[in-house]
Amino acid sequence: MKLFSMFKKTEKTGSDSTVDSGEILENAVHSDETDDVETQLSFHPEWVLSQEQEYVFRFLSNELEPLKPNQISLAGVDIDVEKADDSWLVKAFFRSSLDQAISMGPVELLLLDDKGEVIASQEFNLSELGEIPARSARPWVFVFTKQNTFLEEPPKENWKLAFNVQSMVPHKLELEQAWEDGLSAEQKDALEKVVERMPKLKPREVNFAGFQVKKQDDGSIAVSLFIRNGHSKQISIEKLPLELLDATGDLVARGSFNLAPLEVKANTSKPWTFIYPKEMVQKENPDFTKWVIRVPQ
């Protein structure tokens, strides 16, 4: 990590965000203490600092407010723009008030403006920070690539770097009440296992995964699929165009479906059945040994 040299200013333009350690750590040991916790500056073991750089870090660290027990915090310092690729270099302290050393893995971080609106979001593998000692503050630079920033320029002040706690909750099955009432416990368990085995979604990714296709007696075709929401917020779908292809790659059916709208909660997969009436079906004897359902390009 060579970006530590970006810490040159002693003025802090960002705010702090905190979460209870239990929200993002599975094995956190909860303390019953009530006194505020002062965090000590901790450097990544591979960093080699000049005396001037170390002074800046110590000054910024000493200005940080104490934490409550059992907290994890991101304390924003300032933001620079990398001229070569327009990425945002978000400088912050990762802080822990726990009495144990901790390590973390992938988590989505959100950059918020002074109104709490998300202006950038990206997944980071926090294992790169190394092991964070007990009651410590470790400086880091989080590089948000241009495709993950939603403004032309970063804010000058009153911004906040925050954990997307929802991104750390395991992806799960969501059922509409009609499905909840109509499925047996065994069927629900089978659907949950399918969802667990699916590839992990990228942050903000939405995709569609078919799991059942049936040709009906009246010539229509019923397709059941999962609507998979990788967003940290609920999504609402009002209209959905879908194409059905069989094992030969032939187009079997195409149609656009009007929904109520259909709402899918954050970080969940919702099963839904779409029925192509006979007039939408374009291939009489499809080969469904393999098939694909997709949104047309």
ZIMOZI-V815198 format. One record per residue. N is the residue number from 0. RES is the residue in one letter. PSI is psi in whole degrees, -180 to 180 (NA if undefined). Layout:
# ZIMOZI-V815198
N|RES|PSI  N|RES|PSI
This chain:
# ZIMOZI-V815198
0|M|110  1|K|-2  2|L|-3  3|F|-24  4|S|-14  5|M|-19  6|F|95  7|K|-23  8|K|148  9|T|5  10|E|130  11|K|119  12|T|-12  13|G|164  14|S|176  15|D|147  16|S|143  17|T|151  18|V|156  19|D|137  20|S|-30  21|G|-19  22|E|-25  23|I|-5  24|L|132  25|E|-36  26|N|26  27|A|135  28|V|116  29|H|132  30|S|144  31|D|3  32|E|157  33|T|-14  34|D|148  35|D|154  36|V|122  37|E|130  38|T|143  39|Q|141  40|L|134  41|S|129  42|F|148  43|H|136  44|P|-19  45|E|-4  46|W|137  47|V|115  48|L|146  49|S|165  50|Q|-38  51|E|-44  52|Q|-41  53|E|-36  54|Y|-46  55|V|-45  56|F|-45  57|R|-38  58|F|-49  59|L|-41  60|S|-40  61|N|-22  62|E|-10  63|L|142  64|E|149  65|P|155  66|L|160  67|K|159  68|P|150  69|N|33  70|Q|149  71|I|136  72|S|151  73|L|116  74|A|106  75|G|137  76|V|-72  77|D|177  78|I|132  79|D|161  80|V|128  81|E|113  82|K|-30  83|A|-37  84|D|9  85|D|18  86|S|156  87|W|127  88|L|99  89|V|112  90|K|133  91|A|167  92|F|129  93|F|121  94|R|147  95|S|133  96|S|9  97|L|157  98|D|14  99|Q|154  100|A|147  101|I|155  102|S|149  103|M|163  104|G|-146  105|P|139  106|V|145  107|E|133  108|L|143  109|L|137  110|L|123  111|L|144  112|D|-173  113|D|-11  114|K|2  115|G|9  116|E|142  117|V|122  118|I|-5  119|A|147  120|S|142  121|Q|148  122|E|135  123|F|144  124|N|101  125|L|-3  126|S|-22  127|E|-23  128|L|-14  129|G|-173  130|E|129  131|I|117  132|P|164  133|A|141  134|R|56  135|S|167  136|A|119  137|R|122  138|P|147  139|W|160  140|V|119  141|F|117  142|V|108  143|F|116  144|T|158  145|K|-38  146|Q|-16  147|N|9  148|T|145  149|F|9  150|L|161  151|E|-37  152|E|149  153|P|159  154|P|153  155|K|-30  156|E|170  157|N|34  158|W|169  159|K|138  160|L|129  161|A|153  162|F|137  163|N|92  164|V|-34  165|Q|-31  166|S|-16  167|M|-6  168|V|134  169|P|138  170|H|138  171|K|168  172|L|137  173|E|131  174|L|135  175|E|158  176|Q|-36  177|A|-39  178|W|-41  179|E|-42  180|D|-30  181|G|-15  182|L|147  183|S|167  184|A|-37  185|E|-40  186|Q|-41  187|K|-42  188|D|-40  189|A|-42  190|L|-41  191|E|-40  192|K|-38  193|V|-46  194|V|-41  195|E|-32  196|R|-11  197|M|151  198|P|148  199|K|138  200|L|148  201|K|158  202|P|132  203|R|10  204|E|138  205|V|127  206|N|175  207|F|127  208|A|112  209|G|145  210|F|-8  211|Q|136  212|V|137  213|K|132  214|K|127  215|Q|162  216|D|-29  217|D|6  218|G|-8  219|S|166  220|I|127  221|A|126  222|V|124  223|S|134  224|L|165  225|F|129  226|I|112  227|R|120  228|N|111  229|G|5  230|H|159  231|S|0  232|K|160  233|Q|142  234|I|157  235|S|126  236|I|122  237|E|-33  238|K|134  239|L|109  240|P|136  241|L|141  242|E|141  243|L|124  244|L|145  245|D|-169  246|A|-26  247|T|-5  248|G|4  249|D|147  250|L|119  251|V|-43  252|A|150  253|R|138  254|G|165  255|S|128  256|F|128  257|N|127  258|L|174  259|A|-31  260|P|166  261|L|125  262|E|135  263|V|120  264|K|162  265|A|137  266|N|42  267|T|163  268|S|127  269|K|125  270|P|145  271|W|148  272|T|129  273|F|132  274|I|119  275|Y|114  276|P|162  277|K|-37  278|E|-16  279|M|-14  280|V|129  281|Q|-9  282|K|126  283|E|-43  284|N|74  285|P|154  286|D|103  287|F|24  288|T|-29  289|K|147  290|W|163  291|V|136  292|I|132  293|R|159  294|V|124  295|P|144  296|Q|NA
